[in-house]
Amino acid sequence: MRCSPDPHHHLPLELAFAQWLRNDAPVLAAQAEAGVLVAMFDLADWQPWLAEAAGLIDAQEAARVARQRLQANREVLVLAYALHRLLLSRVLGCASGDVPLRRDAKGCPRLRDDRLFTSLSHAGQRVAIAISGLGPVGIDVEPAERAPEMPELAARVAHPDELRGLAGLEAGALGEALLATWVRKEALLKAAGIGLEREMDEFIAPCGVPLPLPGDTFPGRSVELHALHAPGWACAVAVPPGTAVILATPACEDPVPATLAANPDGMR
C-alpha cells in the first residue's frame, strides 16, 4: 500500500514528514545506532512541498541543484536533499537546519566528526537513504526497467569471474542479475567514499560476506552487501558486517521486520 503524507497538504513539510513516519525520533535514533536505518521515498508524494523543500537545503546543495540543466532533475535533487536532511534531523534529534551535513571533496555526504554515516541514492522518482552509527554505509537504487539494457554493459559491470557465473542465463534473467550486480557495486563504492573511481569490472561484489572497502577514505573497514526488497526497483545496501538492516516504514503501513528488508534474490 502506498500512503501519501498529509494528502490534503495542510501541514508544513517538517510536520508532515514527522507524521508520515511510523516511528518517533528516539526510536529512529536507536535503530540507526544499533543497525542501519534505510528509508525509501516516492518523490511524487512530496512534490506539493517542493517550494518548502528548497528552503531546507544548504548553499552547497543548492549549487549542485543549479548545475542540473533540466527543471525535472533540479526538482528531484531538491526533494532528495530535503528528505535526507529531514530524516537525519529526526535521527539526530535536531532541527533540519542544524543537521551538520556536508559533502566532501568527492561529493560524498558526510556528517561532522562521522557521528553517523549516511548515503543517498535517487533514480527517477525514487529516493533511498541509509544511516548508521556503526560504520560506513552505501545505498543504490535503480528502476527495474533498466534490466533489458544491462546485457550490453555486461563487460563493464561484471568481473570476469562473475561473467562466468552468469553464463547460460537467458536474456531477461541476465539483465536482472547484472542490474542487481550494478547496484551492489554502486553501494560498495559509495560506502568506500570513492564513487566510480574504481571500475566495476575490477572487483566482485557478492552478498552477505565481508568485503574490504577500496580506497583510502575508510582504511581497514569492511562491509557486507544486501539486496533490498523494493518491487519495481533494484536496490542494495552496503553495511558494516553483521549489522541489521531496519526499513523505516510510513505510519499507515505495517512495519517491515529487518529479516524481510534484505532480499537475497535482488530485484523481486
N, C-alpha and C positions, 0 to 999 in steps of 0.2 A: 504494500500500500504506500502511496506517495502522499505526504501531507505537506501542505504549504504553510509557512509561518504567517500567522495573523492574516487569514485570507481576505479580510476587508481592509488591510493595510492601515489600521488606525494607530498602531503603535510606532514609536520611534524604533529605529533599527536595532539599537543595543538591547532594548527591552524585548522586541520581537525575537531576537536571537536567543536571549536567555530563556524565554518561554518555550521556544521551539525544541530545545534540548531536553531530553528526558531527565538527566541528572543535574543536580545543582553544582555550583563551583567547587565546594570541598570534595565532593565525590570525584569530579573530573580531575582535580589536582591529585588525589590519591591514586587514581588509575594511571595517570601519567608518571607518577613517581614510582609505582610498582611494576609497570609494564610499558607498553607502547599504546598510546591512545590514537586511534585512527578515526577520522570523520570524513564523510563524503557529502558533497552538496550538489544539487542541481541548480545551476545559476538562474534558470527561468523562474524559480521560486523567489529569488532575491532581486530580480530586476526592478520591481517597484521602488526599491530603496537605493537605486543607483546614485542619485544625487547625494544622498546622505553618506553612502559608502565612500564617495570621492573625498569627503571631508575627513575621513578616518586615516587615509594613507599619508605617509610622510613624503618629504621632498624627493628622496632617492627613488621611492616607488613611483611618484608622480612623473619623474623624468623617464623612467622605464616605460610608463604608460604612453607618454608623449611620443616616444620613438616608434610606436606602432602606427603604420600607415592607415589601416582600416579602422573605422569607428567601432565596428563589432569587436575587433580584437582589443581595442582600448577599453571597452566596457567589460570584457571578460577579465582583463587584468585588474581593473579597479575592484570588481566584486571579489575576485580571488584574494587579492591583498587585504581587503577589508575583512573578509571572513576569516582569514588566517589570524589577523590581529584580534578579532573578537574571540576566537577560540582560545588563543594564548592568554587573553585578558582574563577569561574565566578560569583557566588553569592556574594562572599566577595570582589571581585574586586582586587585580588592579584595574584601573580604568584603561580603556583601549589606547588612549593617548599616552599612557605611561608604560606601555609594553616596550622593553629595551631591545627591540628587534632592529637588526641592520643587515646589510649584505656585505660579504667580504669581497676581496679583490677579484674573486672568481664568480661573483654573483650569487653565492650560496647564502641562504638565510641563516643568521646566527644570532643567538641571544647573548647579551653581555655576560662574560665570565662562564659561558657554557653552562649556566644553571640548568637549563633544559636544552635538549637537542630537538631540532624540528626540520621538517621537509614539506615542500609544497609541490603539487603537480596539477596541471589543468590541461584539458583537452576538450574541444567542443564546448558543451555547456556543463561539463562535469569538473569539479574540483575535489582533490583528495589531499588530506593533511595528516601528517604523523607528528606526534610529540612524545618525548620520553625524557625522564631524568636519569636513565641508566646508561646512556651512551649514544653514539651517532646513529641516526636513522635516515632512511631514504624511502621515498614512495614514488611510484609512477603509475599513471593511468592512461589508457588508450582505448578508443572505440573498437568494439569487436569487428565492425565493418571494415577495418583496415586489414583483416586477415588475408583476403584474397590477393593483396598486392605483395605480401611478405615473401612468397617463394622467389620472386625476382631479386630479393635482397638477401637471400639465404647466406651467401658467401661473406657478406658484410656483417651479418648479425650473429652467426653461429661459428664457434670454434670448430676446427676440423674433426675433433672427437665428437662434438655434438652433432655435426652433419652426418657422421657415420651412424649415430644412433637414430637419426631421423630418416635414414634411407628406407625406401619402400612405402612410406606413408603416401596415401592418396592426397591430391592437391588441397582439399579442404582441411583435412587433419594436419597437413604440413603447415599451412598458413596459420592455423590456430596455435600450433606448437611454437612456431617462430615468433609470433606476436607475444606469446607468454614468455619466451626467452628474452625478447626485447625489453619488456617491462621489468623483468627480474634484473637484467643488466643495468638498465637505467637507474633502478632503485639502489643497486650496489654502488654505482658511480656517484650518485647523489649523496649517499651516506659517507662516501670517501671524501666528498667535498671537492671533486675534481671534474665534475661534468663529463664531457665527452673527450677529455684529454687522452684517454686510453681507448683504442679501437675495440669494438665488441668482439671481433673475431680472434682476439688475442687471449681470451680467458673463458673458462667455463663458469656457469652460474647455476648449479643445482639447488633445489630447495632443501631446507632442513639440515644443512651441515655447516659448521663454522667455516667462514671464508675470510681470509685476511683482507683488510681494506688496502687497496693500492694507493700510492701517492704518499705525501709527507704531511698531510693535514692532521691525520689522526694515527701517528705511528704506533704499531703494536696492537691496534684494535682489530676486532673481527666482528662479523655479522652473520646472521642466518637469513635466508630468503624464504618468504612465504607468499604464495598466491592468495589473493583475497576474493571472496565470493561477491561479485558485482554483475548481475545479469546484464548483458549487452556491452560489457566492458572487460578489458583485460587489465588487471591491477595487481601489483606486487609491492611488498614492503620489505625493507632490509632492517633487521632489528638486532640488538645485542643477543648473542647466543643464549638460548634457554628462556628468552623473555616472552611473556604472554602478550598476545595482540588483543586489544579490547576495542570493540567497534562502538563508537558513540552513536546513539540512535535518537530519532525525534521522539518527543513526548507522546505522540499519537501511535507509535509503533511498539510492538513487544520488543524487549531488549534482546540483543543477539549474544548468546554465550561466546566467550572467547574461543572455545573449541570449534565453533561454527564459522568464525570470521575467516579463518585460514582455509584455503581450498587447494588441495594438492594437485587438482586437475587443471588448474589455471583459469580458463575462461568460463566454464559452465557453472 
